[in-house]
């Protein structure tokens, strides 16, 4: 009998009361709610999130099978977003009041206001359907090449979703970096550095970046848990079998063990993000105490 038939006798009228009770015993739902919670907390220490209602497979196997694609896609997008935003934000602040500043600020506002699903559909229509430059969905071709070509094929399929994530993500970060840089440029040490005739490039490397990076690193570290939530729409549109699509499908099918496993993974990413941010901040500024 299929595990997804468990969700209730009303969803499968052919199930007998004995079969329902058997499935309740398999999933531990015949126990009082308090003891179910105690068992669940105890299983967390062994990364045992239970069995999926839909597939009948261990939740840990389902999650770990989908996690790498989402992490790689989002980490690449985050790195590109950080590099572009840092350059654009500093460039806009150094050109304050000029046409470059106006153009970059308007671009950032457009990026900030652009819905990811709309941009994804537009790029799919233009670059995939009309021009045929990129695949319309999936992460691999029907017959993917072997060796290094396998990863090139994957990168070709993930180019469009990464483009969407970068374009949508740079807006708020550019505006944030621009605002921070403008405040730094008002500092006395910047004024004296320019008075001494120090080149603009050295001012950026030795005065602006050391003061700019700590708050940005903190913000990026806290954004790691949003990797899964931010991938729900894009992975569903592009047909990418990642954590975002898994979360959406699990919510639609009421696969509660998988949902809880994904939420616990998000909490774990929160802790990892904070630790990475603290380690990077300590490296950037050795005088910061834990």
C-alpha positions, 0 to 999 in steps of 0.5 A, a space after each residue: 500500500 502506498 505511503 501517501 495513502 496514509 494521509 487519511 481515509 477520506 483521501 483514499 476510500 478503499 483503505 480499511 481501518 486496519 490498514 490505516 491503523 497499521 500505517 499510524 503505527 509505522 509512522 508513530 502517530 498512534 502515540 500521544 502527541 507529547 511522546 511523538 515530540 519526544 521521539 522526534 527530538 531524540 531522532 534529531 541527534 541521529 539526523 533521523 527526520 522520519 519517513 516521507 509520507 509520499 515516497 516512503 524514503 528516509 527524509 534525510 536521504 530525500 533532503 541530501 539528494 536535493 540539497 547540493 543543487 540548491 546550495 551550489 546554485 545559490 552560493 554561485 549567485 551569492 558570490 556574483 551578487 556580492 562582487 557586482 554589488 560591491 563594485 556598483 555600490 562603491 562606484 555609485 558613492 564615489 560618483 555621487 551626484 553624477 550621471 553614473 550615480 544616477 544610472 546605478 541607483 536607478 538600476 538598483 531600484 529596478 532590480 529591487 522592484 523586479 519580481 523574480 518570477 516575472 524576470 524568469 518568464 521574460 528571460 525564458 521567452 527571449 533567451 530560451 524560446 525565441 533565441 534558443 541560447 539556453 535550455 528552458 528547464 531542468 539541470 541536465 540534457 536528455 543525454 548529458 555528456 560524460 566527464 567534465 562536459 557533465 558539469 558544463 552541461 549543468 552550468 549551461 542549464 543553471 545559467 538562466 536561474 543564476 542570472 535571475 537570482 543575481 539581477 534580483 539580488 543586487 538591488 538592495 545590496 547596491 543601495 546598502 553599500 552605496 549608503 555605507 560608502 557615502 558615510 565612510 567618505 564623510 570621515 576625517 581619515 578619508 579627508 586627510 588621505 585625499 589631502 595627502 594626495 593618496 590615489 583613489 585606488 589605495 583609498 578604496 583598498 586601505 580605507 573604504 573596504 576594511 570599514 565596508 566589509 564587516 557589516 556586509 559579511 554579517 548581512 550575507 551570513 544571515 542570508 544563508 537560511 533564505 537560500 531554500 526559501 528564495 529557491 521555491 519559485 525559481 526552482 518550480 519555474 525552471 523545473 530544477 529538482 532542488 530543495 525549493 521545489 521539494 519544499 513546495 511539492 511537500 507542502 502541496 502533498 502535506 508531506 509533514 516529515 519532509 517539511 520539518 526536515 527542510 525547516 531543520 536544515 534551514 535552522 542548521 544553515 542559520 547556525 552555520 551562517 552565523 559561525 562563518 560570519 563570525 570567523 570572517 569578521 575575526 579575520 577582517 578585524 583581529 581586535 573583534 572579541 567573540 
